[in-house]
Amino acid sequence: MHISYLAVSEKRCTIQMTNCNFKCRGCFSNKRHDHCIDITPSRLAKHIPSDKEVMLAGGEPTIDKQGLLSLIHELDRQKLIISTNGYLLDETLLQKLKGITIHIDLKALNTKLHRWYTGKDNTRVLKAVQLLYSNDFDFTVSTVYIPDVVDTEEIERIARFLSGIGDIRYKIIRYIPVGGLSRRPHIREIETSVKIAKKYLSNVSSSMENRSHPKYRKILDPLVLLE
Ligand code: SF4
């Protein structure tokens, strides 16, 4: 497996995979980490504390399907969360991920906007959301609020789309400015978009009230992982 880092906080162990099949214009994942390593799933599993929940994030964890499934095999799937862009989440893979919590990004509902922002069509992502729902997964859909790119109107369209599938958990993430694409959203913009999404869905939150990334984290040196 190709990973950028393993970080441990009080409750969570986060593993960041390096590669991704999207090229999001607002991605800061690759810009934060210059170093990455190749490691076998069994070796990686030895460094994951058994008492923590484990977040597999990206990059995109589903690209190396075999590596992902081998790693899952070594861990307690009830403590696992996979954070994914959803592009490769088809019926076959989902059958193998039963019991695992999924965080899926929906970057945009508008096809052209999604293609412009990520380089990929969103048909497979929309289908993945439907599959997660029909297969009864514990999952959350997330959208990054990017002023003048993906803002309140698009978030309302997404919330309406999701409500057509079911009362899906929805989270709005505050954009972190990268490369001059946009500015940092004002708090009131996030609050407004949460309020609007709540017209369609009962469980809407934002990254401001519900942080996914704990402040204190110990990041293990990649070389330590190879010992
Ligand atoms: S899906 Fe995530 S990791 Fe991949 S390019 Fe987009 S923001 Fe970056």
Residues whose N, C-alpha, C, O or C-beta is under 5 A from the ligand:
A	BS01	SF4	C20 F22 K23 C24 C27 S29 G58 G59 N85
